Amino acid sequence: MIMLNDEDLEHLNRCVELATEALHAGDEPFGSVLVSADGVVLLEDRNHVVTSGDRTRHPELRIALWAAENLSAEDRAEATVYTSGEHCPMCAAAHGWAGLGRIVYASSSEQLVFWLKDLDLPASPVQPLPIQDIVPNQIVEGPFPDLAEKVRELHYRFHST
């Protein structure tokens, strides 16, 4: 079993806070944080798909684009992306192309698929795949049950409104 250190837990909790902010703004509850090798938060974002009308406005994609424009290849490779939910295939591919480092997520795509099915919602138009199916050598850690439960509650609240 993978254990979170205090820094990992702090950043994942921030992702859940960002997901909560997204929910309160009327968006799907996802949040992500990019952290440098020395622990500095470089960028935070939350989902903007509903309020923008653009289904590609995922925080993980914004992080990958920002990192590609603003960080050296070495800094990108040493950075960590924390996120409330495992990257979708689009975001995983962007992460891989940008050369970002480790990914730590609170809840998995598999869990999200189950939650949506449990709520009798239609499946995603994009096949949910584990990050490593898209970026085979990616260092990935997650899910973490206590945090995943918080994320589940946010998704149930979003879809019950």
OpenMM code with the backbone's topology and positions (N, CA, C; nanometers):
from openmm import Vec3, app, unit

residues = "MET ILE MET LEU ASN ASP GLU ASP LEU GLU HIS LEU ASN ARG CYS VAL GLU LEU ALA THR GLU ALA LEU HIS ALA GLY ASP GLU PRO PHE GLY SER VAL LEU VAL SER ALA ASP GLY VAL VAL LEU LEU GLU ASP ARG ASN HIS VAL VAL THR SER GLY ASP ARG THR ARG HIS PRO GLU LEU ARG ILE ALA LEU TRP ALA ALA GLU ASN LEU SER ALA GLU ASP ARG ALA GLU ALA THR VAL TYR THR SER GLY GLU HIS CYS PRO MET CYS ALA ALA ALA HIS GLY TRP ALA GLY LEU GLY ARG ILE VAL TYR ALA SER SER SER GLU GLN LEU VAL PHE TRP LEU LYS ASP LEU ASP LEU PRO ALA SER PRO VAL GLN PRO LEU PRO ILE GLN ASP ILE VAL PRO ASN GLN ILE VAL GLU GLY PRO PHE PRO ASP LEU ALA GLU LYS VAL ARG GLU LEU HIS TYR ARG PHE HIS SER THR".split()
positions = [
    Vec3(0.0838, -0.1195, 0.0000),
    Vec3(0.0000, 0.0000, 0.0000),
    Vec3(0.0880, 0.1255, 0.0000),
    Vec3(0.0518, 0.2215, -0.0800),
    Vec3(0.1253, 0.3474, -0.0897),
    Vec3(0.0851, 0.4361, 0.0275),
    Vec3(0.1846, 0.4953, 0.0900),
    Vec3(0.1589, 0.5838, 0.2028),
    Vec3(0.1853, 0.7289, 0.1612),
    Vec3(0.0994, 0.8169, 0.2030),
    Vec3(0.1163, 0.9592, 0.1773),
    Vec3(0.2023, 1.0213, 0.2856),
    Vec3(0.2954, 1.1090, 0.2439),
    Vec3(0.3654, 1.1870, 0.3447),
    Vec3(0.2831, 1.3140, 0.3707),
    Vec3(0.3265, 1.3942, 0.4665),
    Vec3(0.2492, 1.5132, 0.5051),
    Vec3(0.2337, 1.6113, 0.3893),
    Vec3(0.3388, 1.6278, 0.3089),
    Vec3(0.3315, 1.7201, 0.1952),
    Vec3(0.2311, 1.6694, 0.0919),
    Vec3(0.2359, 1.5396, 0.0611),
    Vec3(0.1400, 1.4824, -0.0338),
    Vec3(-0.0031, 1.5042, 0.0158),
    Vec3(-0.0254, 1.4766, 0.1414),
    Vec3(-0.1591, 1.4910, 0.1986),
    Vec3(-0.2070, 1.6359, 0.1931),
    Vec3(-0.1177, 1.7283, 0.2223),
    Vec3(-0.1525, 1.8710, 0.2157),
    Vec3(-0.1966, 1.9090, 0.0746),
    Vec3(-0.1207, 1.8666, -0.0254),
    Vec3(-0.1530, 1.9035, -0.1632),
    Vec3(-0.2791, 1.8327, -0.2127),
    Vec3(-0.2981, 1.7075, -0.1756),
    Vec3(-0.4207, 1.6382, -0.2159),
    Vec3(-0.5433, 1.6999, -0.1484),
    Vec3(-0.5294, 1.7402, -0.0233),
    Vec3(-0.6412, 1.8085, 0.0427),
    Vec3(-0.6728, 1.9401, -0.0273),
    Vec3(-0.5705, 2.0092, -0.0749),
    Vec3(-0.5943, 2.1325, -0.1504),
    Vec3(-0.6700, 2.1022, -0.2796),
    Vec3(-0.6371, 1.9903, -0.3436),
    Vec3(-0.7090, 1.9499, -0.4646),
    Vec3(-0.8569, 1.9277, -0.4346),
    Vec3(-0.8857, 1.8669, -0.3217),
    Vec3(-1.0253, 1.8446, -0.2827),
    Vec3(-1.0928, 1.9792, -0.2549),
    Vec3(-1.0207, 2.0736, -0.1950),
    Vec3(-1.0753, 2.2084, -0.1741),
    Vec3(-1.1066, 2.2742, -0.3084),
    Vec3(-1.0162, 2.2616, -0.4047),
    Vec3(-1.0389, 2.3186, -0.5377),
    Vec3(-1.1576, 2.2516, -0.6066),
    Vec3(-1.1710, 2.1208, -0.5883),
    Vec3(-1.2864, 2.0489, -0.6434),
    Vec3(-1.4158, 2.1009, -0.5799),
    Vec3(-1.4104, 2.1307, -0.4515),
    Vec3(-1.5267, 2.1865, -0.3819),
    Vec3(-1.5591, 2.3251, -0.4374),
    Vec3(-1.4554, 2.4056, -0.4637),
    Vec3(-1.4768, 2.5372, -0.5249),
    Vec3(-1.5432, 2.5213, -0.6616),
    Vec3(-1.4987, 2.4239, -0.7389),
    Vec3(-1.5591, 2.3991, -0.8700),
    Vec3(-1.7067, 2.3658, -0.8543),
    Vec3(-1.7382, 2.2789, -0.7603),
    Vec3(-1.8766, 2.2411, -0.7345),
    Vec3(-1.9603, 2.3640, -0.6999),
    Vec3(-1.9087, 2.4487, -0.6129),
    Vec3(-1.9829, 2.5686, -0.5716),
    Vec3(-2.0006, 2.6670, -0.6867),
    Vec3(-1.9111, 2.6611, -0.7852),
    Vec3(-1.9209, 2.7489, -0.9018),
    Vec3(-2.0088, 2.6880, -1.0115),
    Vec3(-2.0595, 2.5663, -0.9876),
    Vec3(-2.1453, 2.5017, -1.0856),
    Vec3(-2.0730, 2.4090, -1.1806),
    Vec3(-1.9481, 2.3779, -1.1505),
    Vec3(-1.8686, 2.2902, -1.2358),
    Vec3(-1.8518, 2.1528, -1.1741),
    Vec3(-1.8116, 2.0575, -1.2585),
    Vec3(-1.7799, 1.9244, -1.2090),
    Vec3(-1.6655, 1.9350, -1.1085),
    Vec3(-1.6701, 1.8587, -1.0010),
    Vec3(-1.5736, 1.8752, -0.8918),
    Vec3(-1.4382, 1.8075, -0.9164),
    Vec3(-1.3492, 1.8810, -0.9799),
    Vec3(-1.2113, 1.8379, -0.9995),
    Vec3(-1.1193, 1.9544, -0.9681),
    Vec3(-1.0060, 1.9255, -0.9032),
    Vec3(-0.9066, 2.0269, -0.8737),
    Vec3(-0.7680, 1.9668, -0.8790),
    Vec3(-0.6706, 2.0482, -0.9203),
    Vec3(-0.5331, 1.9998, -0.9368),
    Vec3(-0.4323, 2.1062, -0.8955),
    Vec3(-0.3141, 2.0579, -0.8551),
    Vec3(-0.2058, 2.1450, -0.8108),
    Vec3(-0.0744, 2.0947, -0.8716),
    Vec3(0.0057, 2.1860, -0.9231),
    Vec3(0.1397, 2.1555, -0.9736),
    Vec3(0.2408, 2.2042, -0.8716),
    Vec3(0.3301, 2.1140, -0.8298),
    Vec3(0.4275, 2.1454, -0.7245),
    Vec3(0.5681, 2.1163, -0.7767),
    Vec3(0.6584, 2.2108, -0.7552),
    Vec3(0.7972, 2.1950, -0.7991),
    Vec3(0.8697, 2.0925, -0.7121),
    Vec3(0.9878, 2.0542, -0.7566),
    Vec3(1.0684, 1.9560, -0.6832),
    Vec3(1.1019, 2.0047, -0.5419),
    Vec3(1.1103, 2.1365, -0.5221),
    Vec3(1.1415, 2.1892, -0.3890),
    Vec3(1.0166, 2.2267, -0.3091),
    Vec3(0.8991, 2.1793, -0.3547),
    Vec3(0.7771, 2.1947, -0.2760),
    Vec3(0.6995, 2.3224, -0.2975),
    Vec3(0.7361, 2.4027, -0.3956),
    Vec3(0.6664, 2.5284, -0.4219),
    Vec3(0.5450, 2.5013, -0.5118),
    Vec3(0.4295, 2.5518, -0.4704),
    Vec3(0.3104, 2.5404, -0.5539),
    Vec3(0.3259, 2.6372, -0.6706),
    Vec3(0.3276, 2.5823, -0.7913),
    Vec3(0.3477, 2.6616, -0.9121),
    Vec3(0.2169, 2.7050, -0.9764),
    Vec3(0.1152, 2.6197, -0.9667),
    Vec3(-0.0129, 2.6503, -1.0295),
    Vec3(-0.1212, 2.5642, -0.9659),
    Vec3(-0.2371, 2.6240, -0.9465),
    Vec3(-0.3556, 2.5526, -0.8998),
    Vec3(-0.4660, 2.5828, -0.9993),
    Vec3(-0.5561, 2.4863, -1.0182),
    Vec3(-0.6713, 2.5119, -1.1032),
    Vec3(-0.7825, 2.4160, -1.0648),
    Vec3(-0.9015, 2.4492, -1.1113),
    Vec3(-1.0175, 2.3637, -1.0903),
    Vec3(-1.0875, 2.3479, -1.2242),
    Vec3(-1.1838, 2.2602, -1.2277),
    Vec3(-1.2581, 2.2341, -1.3494),
    Vec3(-1.3385, 2.3574, -1.3917),
    Vec3(-1.3464, 2.3794, -1.5239),
    Vec3(-1.4237, 2.4900, -1.5804),
    Vec3(-1.5097, 2.4433, -1.6974),
    Vec3(-1.5462, 2.3166, -1.7028),
    Vec3(-1.6137, 2.2632, -1.8215),
    Vec3(-1.7585, 2.3090, -1.8353),
    Vec3(-1.8311, 2.3171, -1.7269),
    Vec3(-1.9721, 2.3539, -1.7344),
    Vec3(-1.9864, 2.5039, -1.7546),
    Vec3(-1.9164, 2.5811, -1.6728),
    Vec3(-1.9331, 2.7269, -1.6788),
    Vec3(-1.8769, 2.7864, -1.8071),
    Vec3(-1.7779, 2.7200, -1.8686),
    Vec3(-1.7212, 2.7716, -1.9935),
    Vec3(-1.7911, 2.7138, -2.1158),
    Vec3(-1.8564, 2.5988, -2.1003),
    Vec3(-1.9148, 2.5302, -2.2145),
    Vec3(-1.8123, 2.4524, -2.2953),
    Vec3(-1.6890, 2.4473, -2.2473),
    Vec3(-1.5788, 2.3789, -2.3164),
    Vec3(-1.5409, 2.2551, -2.2366),
    Vec3(-1.5733, 2.1372, -2.2879),
    Vec3(-1.5489, 2.0124, -2.2161),
    Vec3(-1.4010, 1.9789, -2.2005),
    Vec3(-1.3119, 2.0566, -2.2613),
    Vec3(-1.1673, 2.0322, -2.2459),
    Vec3(-1.1048, 2.1172, -2.1361),
    Vec3(-1.1811, 2.1952, -2.0652),
    Vec3(-1.1263, 2.2861, -1.9630),
    Vec3(-1.1000, 2.2133, -1.8320),
    Vec3(-1.0176, 2.1087, -1.8398),
    Vec3(-0.9775, 2.0306, -1.7223),
    Vec3(-0.8548, 2.0953, -1.6581),
    Vec3(-0.8455, 2.0936, -1.5253),
    Vec3(-0.7295, 2.1554, -1.4607),
    Vec3(-0.5979, 2.0862, -1.4956),
    Vec3(-0.6003, 1.9551, -1.5179),
    Vec3(-0.4766, 1.8828, -1.5501),
    Vec3(-0.4229, 1.9239, -1.6862),
    Vec3(-0.5131, 1.9515, -1.7808),
    Vec3(-0.4702, 1.9984, -1.9130),
    Vec3(-0.4092, 2.1376, -1.9017),
    Vec3(-0.4728, 2.2246, -1.8258),
    Vec3(-0.4174, 2.3599, -1.8082),
    Vec3(-0.2790, 2.3532, -1.7454),
    Vec3(-0.2605, 2.2649, -1.6472),
    Vec3(-0.1303, 2.2504, -1.5829),
    Vec3(-0.0254, 2.2058, -1.6841),
    Vec3(-0.0582, 2.1068, -1.7666),
    Vec3(0.0375, 2.0580, -1.8667),
    Vec3(0.0744, 2.1681, -1.9654),
    Vec3(-0.0235, 2.2438, -2.0124),
    Vec3(0.0031, 2.3525, -2.1075),
    Vec3(0.0883, 2.4617, -2.0437),
    Vec3(0.0527, 2.4994, -1.9203),
    Vec3(0.1287, 2.6030, -1.8502),
    Vec3(0.2727, 2.5574, -1.8284),
    Vec3(0.2903, 2.4341, -1.7837),
    Vec3(0.4241, 2.3817, -1.7554),
    Vec3(0.5098, 2.3784, -1.8824),
    Vec3(0.4509, 2.3385, -1.9935),
    Vec3(0.5250, 2.3327, -2.1200),
    Vec3(0.5735, 2.4712, -2.1624),
    Vec3(0.4962, 2.5727, -2.1305),
    Vec3(0.5322, 2.7098, -2.1682),
    Vec3(0.6248, 2.7790, -2.0690),
    Vec3(0.6233, 2.7351, -1.9425),
    Vec3(0.6898, 2.8126, -1.8376),
    Vec3(0.8020, 2.7423, -1.7633),
    Vec3(0.8192, 2.6129, -1.7827),
    Vec3(0.9215, 2.5388, -1.7086),
    Vec3(1.0182, 2.4712, -1.8046),
    Vec3(1.1402, 2.4540, -1.7596),
    Vec3(1.2370, 2.3776, -1.8372),
    Vec3(1.1964, 2.2305, -1.8369),
    Vec3(1.2516, 2.1551, -1.9300),
    Vec3(1.2231, 2.0111, -1.9350),
    Vec3(1.2612, 1.9441, -1.8029),
    Vec3(1.3725, 1.9845, -1.7452),
    Vec3(1.4168, 1.9266, -1.6181),
    Vec3(1.3189, 1.9598, -1.5052),
    Vec3(1.2756, 2.0851, -1.4974),
    Vec3(1.1815, 2.1244, -1.3921),
    Vec3(1.0478, 2.0524, -1.4083),
    Vec3(1.0025, 2.0351, -1.5324),
    Vec3(0.8775, 1.9617, -1.5549),
    Vec3(0.8912, 1.8172, -1.5084),
    Vec3(1.0016, 1.7538, -1.5413),
    Vec3(1.0216, 1.6124, -1.5049),
    Vec3(1.0303, 1.5920, -1.3539),
    Vec3(1.0758, 1.6940, -1.2818),
    Vec3(1.0905, 1.6829, -1.1366),
    Vec3(0.9669, 1.7295, -1.0596),
    Vec3(0.8712, 1.7873, -1.1298),
    Vec3(0.7494, 1.8382, -1.0654),
    Vec3(0.6516, 1.7240, -1.0380),
    Vec3(0.5571, 1.7517, -0.9483),
    Vec3(0.4503, 1.6567, -0.9169),
    Vec3(0.3164, 1.7240, -0.9435),
    Vec3(0.2263, 1.6499, -1.0056),
    Vec3(0.0890, 1.6961, -1.0241),
    Vec3(0.0015, 1.6188, -0.9261),
    Vec3(-0.0667, 1.6934, -0.8410),
    Vec3(-0.1634, 1.6364, -0.7478),
    Vec3(-0.3017, 1.6668, -0.8040),
    Vec3(-0.3925, 1.5725, -0.7910),
    Vec3(-0.5248, 1.5955, -0.8466),
    Vec3(-0.6315, 1.5168, -0.7704),
    Vec3(-0.7504, 1.5717, -0.7690),
    Vec3(-0.8602, 1.5061, -0.6975),
    Vec3(-0.9058, 1.3798, -0.7676),
    Vec3(-0.8910, 1.3751, -0.9000),
    Vec3(-0.9323, 1.2585, -0.9773),
    Vec3(-0.8262, 1.2215, -1.0787),
    Vec3(-0.8113, 1.0925, -1.1017),
    Vec3(-0.7138, 1.0437, -1.1991),
    Vec3(-0.7358, 1.1118, -1.3348),
    Vec3(-0.6277, 1.1431, -1.4024),
    Vec3(-0.6345, 1.2082, -1.5328),
    Vec3(-0.7192, 1.1276, -1.6313),
    Vec3(-0.7963, 1.1973, -1.7121),
    Vec3(-0.8632, 1.1345, -1.8252),
    Vec3(-0.7570, 1.1105, -1.9336),
    Vec3(-0.7893, 1.0368, -2.0398),
    Vec3(-0.6892, 1.0129, -2.1444),
    Vec3(-0.6333, 1.1410, -2.2071),
    Vec3(-0.7172, 1.2432, -2.2276),
    Vec3(-0.6694, 1.3692, -2.2846),
    Vec3(-0.5627, 1.4321, -2.1946),
    Vec3(-0.5918, 1.4376, -2.0659),
    Vec3(-0.5000, 1.5007, -1.9715),
    Vec3(-0.3754, 1.4162, -1.9495),
    Vec3(-0.3910, 1.2843, -1.9482),
    Vec3(-0.2757, 1.1956, -1.9337),
    Vec3(-0.1808, 1.2142, -2.0527),
    Vec3(-0.2361, 1.2219, -2.1730),
    Vec3(-0.1526, 1.2423, -2.2917),
    Vec3(-0.0797, 1.3765, -2.2844),
    Vec3(-0.1508, 1.4818, -2.2452),
    Vec3(-0.0876, 1.6134, -2.2325),
    Vec3(0.0237, 1.6093, -2.1290),
    Vec3(-0.0006, 1.5408, -2.0188),
    Vec3(0.0989, 1.5250, -1.9125),
    Vec3(0.2242, 1.4566, -1.9691),
    Vec3(0.2020, 1.3488, -2.0428),
    Vec3(0.3138, 1.2754, -2.1016),
    Vec3(0.3897, 1.3581, -2.2043),
    Vec3(0.3175, 1.4262, -2.2936),
    Vec3(0.3842, 1.5087, -2.3950),
    Vec3(0.4602, 1.6248, -2.3315),
    Vec3(0.4091, 1.6789, -2.2235),
    Vec3(0.4780, 1.7895, -2.1552),
    Vec3(0.5989, 1.7410, -2.0760),
    Vec3(0.6066, 1.6118, -2.0506),
    Vec3(0.7196, 1.5575, -1.9755),
    Vec3(0.7123, 1.5856, -1.8270),
    Vec3(0.5899, 1.5966, -1.7756),
    Vec3(0.5745, 1.6201, -1.6315),
    Vec3(0.6076, 1.4942, -1.5532),
    Vec3(0.6416, 1.5126, -1.4267),
    Vec3(0.6805, 1.4030, -1.3390),
    Vec3(0.5625, 1.3330, -1.2750),
    Vec3(0.5825, 1.2916, -1.1566),
    Vec3(0.4904, 1.2099, -1.0771),
    Vec3(0.3490, 1.2671, -1.0725),
    Vec3(0.2508, 1.1757, -1.0714),
    Vec3(0.1099, 1.2105, -1.0548),
    Vec3(0.0597, 1.1422, -0.9276),
    Vec3(-0.0082, 1.2197, -0.8426),
    Vec3(-0.0689, 1.1656, -0.7215),
    Vec3(-0.2163, 1.2053, -0.7251),
    Vec3(-0.3048, 1.1055, -0.7210),
    Vec3(-0.4473, 1.1366, -0.7292),
    Vec3(-0.5249, 1.0762, -0.6131),
    Vec3(-0.6332, 1.1468, -0.5762),
    Vec3(-0.7163, 1.1036, -0.4635),
    Vec3(-0.8111, 0.9912, -0.5027),
    Vec3(-0.8756, 1.0031, -0.6189),
    Vec3(-0.9732, 0.9034, -0.6631),
    Vec3(-0.9407, 0.8607, -0.8056),
    Vec3(-0.9773, 0.7377, -0.8386),
    Vec3(-0.9420, 0.6813, -0.9691),
    Vec3(-1.0539, 0.6984, -1.0719),
    Vec3(-1.0168, 0.6824, -1.1973),
    Vec3(-1.1163, 0.6819, -1.3051),
    Vec3(-1.2135, 0.5669, -1.2863),
    Vec3(-1.1633, 0.4535, -1.2427),
    Vec3(-1.2484, 0.3371, -1.2181),
    Vec3(-1.3543, 0.3693, -1.1133),
    Vec3(-1.3157, 0.4403, -1.0084),
    Vec3(-1.4127, 0.4802, -0.9060),
    Vec3(-1.5168, 0.5746, -0.9643),
    Vec3(-1.4726, 0.6710, -1.0443),
    Vec3(-1.5657, 0.7667, -1.1044),
    Vec3(-1.6663, 0.6953, -1.1941),
    Vec3(-1.6203, 0.5992, -1.2732),
    Vec3(-1.7113, 0.5223, -1.3582),
    Vec3(-1.8172, 0.4534, -1.2730),
    Vec3(-1.7758, 0.3940, -1.1643),
    Vec3(-1.8705, 0.3265, -1.0741),
    Vec3(-1.9706, 0.4269, -1.0161),
    Vec3(-1.9220, 0.5429, -0.9706),
    Vec3(-2.0108, 0.6428, -0.9110),
    Vec3(-2.1155, 0.6893, -1.0115),
    Vec3(-2.0724, 0.7166, -1.1348),
    Vec3(-2.1662, 0.7634, -1.2368),
    Vec3(-2.2694, 0.6555, -1.2689),
    Vec3(-2.2241, 0.5315, -1.2746),
    Vec3(-2.3161, 0.4197, -1.2991),
    Vec3(-2.4150, 0.4073, -1.1835),
    Vec3(-2.3662, 0.4212, -1.0612),
    Vec3(-2.4508, 0.4141, -0.9429),
    Vec3(-2.5585, 0.5218, -0.9446),
    Vec3(-2.5275, 0.6363, -1.0048),
    Vec3(-2.6225, 0.7474, -1.0142),
    Vec3(-2.7100, 0.7386, -1.1394),
    Vec3(-2.6975, 0.6305, -1.2150),
    Vec3(-2.7732, 0.6104, -1.3395),
    Vec3(-2.7459, 0.7191, -1.4425),
    Vec3(-2.6207, 0.7638, -1.4483),
    Vec3(-2.5814, 0.8654, -1.5451),
    Vec3(-2.5163, 0.7992, -1.6659),
    Vec3(-2.5219, 0.8642, -1.7805),
    Vec3(-2.4584, 0.8059, -1.8991),
    Vec3(-2.3072, 0.7996, -1.8833),
    Vec3(-2.2486, 0.7036, -1.9496),
    Vec3(-2.1031, 0.6892, -1.9476),
    Vec3(-2.0382, 0.8075, -2.0189),
    Vec3(-1.9142, 0.8306, -1.9870),
    Vec3(-1.8357, 0.9350, -2.0521),
    Vec3(-1.8235, 0.9058, -2.2014),
    Vec3(-1.8151, 1.0090, -2.2853),
    Vec3(-1.7948, 0.9858, -2.4281),
    Vec3(-1.6514, 0.9405, -2.4598),
    Vec3(-1.5639, 0.9492, -2.3608),
    Vec3(-1.4241, 0.9085, -2.3770),
    Vec3(-1.3994, 0.7878, -2.2876),
    Vec3(-1.3371, 0.6849, -2.3430),
    Vec3(-1.3073, 0.5636, -2.2676),
    Vec3(-1.2166, 0.5969, -2.1492),
    Vec3(-1.2594, 0.5686, -2.0272),
    Vec3(-1.1716, 0.5934, -1.9125),
    Vec3(-1.0615, 0.4872, -1.9093),
    Vec3(-0.9393, 0.5320, -1.9071),
    Vec3(-0.8240, 0.4423, -1.9048),
    Vec3(-0.7306, 0.4837, -1.7927),
    Vec3(-0.6640, 0.3889, -1.7301),
    Vec3(-0.5615, 0.4260, -1.6320),
    Vec3(-0.4514, 0.5088, -1.6985),
    Vec3(-0.3946, 0.6006, -1.6233),
    Vec3(-0.2888, 0.6874, -1.6762),
    Vec3(-0.1787, 0.6053, -1.7417),
    Vec3(-0.1394, 0.4949, -1.6805),
    Vec3(-0.0275, 0.4157, -1.7331),
    Vec3(-0.0601, 0.3480, -1.8657),
    Vec3(-0.1887, 0.3378, -1.9015),
    Vec3(-0.2234, 0.2888, -2.0348),
    Vec3(-0.1936, 0.3932, -2.1417),
    Vec3(-0.1889, 0.5193, -2.1016),
    Vec3(-0.1614, 0.6298, -2.1938),
    Vec3(-0.0127, 0.6672, -2.1894),
    Vec3(0.0430, 0.6737, -2.0689),
    Vec3(0.1836, 0.7103, -2.0474),
    Vec3(0.2473, 0.5954, -1.9678),
    Vec3(0.2975, 0.4926, -2.0385),
    Vec3(0.3372, 0.3667, -1.9741),
    Vec3(0.4397, 0.3761, -1.8622),
    Vec3(0.5336, 0.4672, -1.8676),
    Vec3(0.6383, 0.4720, -1.7665),
    Vec3(0.6153, 0.5798, -1.6609),
    Vec3(0.4939, 0.6311, -1.6565),
    Vec3(0.4606, 0.7384, -1.5632),
    Vec3(0.4575, 0.6873, -1.4191),
    Vec3(0.5151, 0.7634, -1.3274),
    Vec3(0.5031, 0.7331, -1.1844),
    Vec3(0.3678, 0.7866, -1.1383),
    Vec3(0.2837, 0.6953, -1.0888),
    Vec3(0.1472, 0.7301, -1.0502),
    Vec3(0.1172, 0.6686, -0.9140),
    Vec3(0.0554, 0.7485, -0.8273),
    Vec3(0.0159, 0.7006, -0.6948),
    Vec3(-0.1278, 0.7393, -0.6674),
    Vec3(-0.2068, 0.6444, -0.6237),
    Vec3(-0.3462, 0.6673, -0.5921),
    Vec3(-0.4261, 0.5448, -0.6297),
    Vec3(-0.5492, 0.5364, -0.5929),
    Vec3(-0.6259, 0.6294, -0.5118),
    Vec3(-0.6000, 0.6100, -0.3627),
    Vec3(-0.6534, 0.7021, -0.2850),
    Vec3(-0.6410, 0.6984, -0.1398),
    Vec3(-0.7817, 0.7017, -0.0805),
    Vec3(-0.8231, 0.5935, -0.0132),
    Vec3(-0.9635, 0.5747, 0.0261),
    Vec3(-1.0286, 0.6913, 0.1000),
    Vec3(-0.9636, 0.7493, 0.1984),
    Vec3(-1.0271, 0.8575, 0.2744),
    Vec3(-1.0550, 0.9785, 0.1860),
    Vec3(-0.9593, 1.0136, 0.1027),
    Vec3(-0.9778, 1.1274, 0.0130),
    Vec3(-1.0754, 1.0931, -0.0987),
    Vec3(-1.0692, 0.9717, -0.1485),
    Vec3(-1.1620, 0.9291, -0.2541),
    Vec3(-1.3061, 0.9399, -0.2059),
    Vec3(-1.3290, 0.9091, -0.0809),
    Vec3(-1.4645, 0.9197, -0.0262),
    Vec3(-1.5118, 1.0651, -0.0279),
    Vec3(-1.4239, 1.1584, 0.0033),
    Vec3(-1.4599, 1.3011, -0.0028),
    Vec3(-1.4930, 1.3420, -0.1459),
    Vec3(-1.4136, 1.2938, -0.2406),
    Vec3(-1.4372, 1.3248, -0.3815),
    Vec3(-1.5691, 1.2630, -0.4270),
    Vec3(-1.5971, 1.1404, -0.3847),
    Vec3(-1.7242, 1.0753, -0.4188),
    Vec3(-1.8411, 1.1616, -0.3726),
    Vec3(-1.8337, 1.2106, -0.2502),
    Vec3(-1.9415, 1.2947, -0.1969),
    Vec3(-1.9620, 1.4188, -0.2836),
    Vec3(-1.8543, 1.4783, -0.3318),
    Vec3(-1.8658, 1.5959, -0.4190),
    Vec3(-1.9356, 1.5610, -0.5497),
    Vec3(-1.8998, 1.4476, -0.6091),
    Vec3(-1.9633, 1.4060, -0.7346),
    Vec3(-2.1117, 1.3760, -0.7144),
    Vec3(-2.1455, 1.3126, -0.6052),
    Vec3(-2.2859, 1.2842, -0.5785),
    Vec3(-2.3638, 1.4138, -0.5584),
    Vec3(-2.3035, 1.5104, -0.4906),
    Vec3(-2.3697, 1.6403, -0.4736),
    Vec3(-2.3871, 1.7104, -0.6088),
    Vec3(-2.2831, 1.7075, -0.6912),
    Vec3(-2.2916, 1.7733, -0.8231),
    Vec3(-2.4041, 1.7138, -0.9061),
    Vec3(-2.4126, 1.5824, -0.9088),
    Vec3(-2.5099, 1.5156, -0.9955),
    Vec3(-2.6485, 1.5059, -0.9352),
    Vec3(-2.6639, 1.5483, -0.8103),
    Vec3(-2.7977, 1.5445, -0.7491),
    Vec3(-2.8670, 1.6794, -0.7568),
    Vec3(-2.8002, 1.7782, -0.8138),
    Vec3(-2.8611, 1.9116, -0.8242),
    Vec3(-2.9390, 1.9278, -0.9522),
] * unit.nanometer
topology = app.Topology()
chain = topology.addChain("A")
for resn in residues:
    res = topology.addResidue(resn, chain)
    for name in ("N", "CA", "C"):
        topology.addAtom(name, app.Element.getBySymbol(name[0]), res)
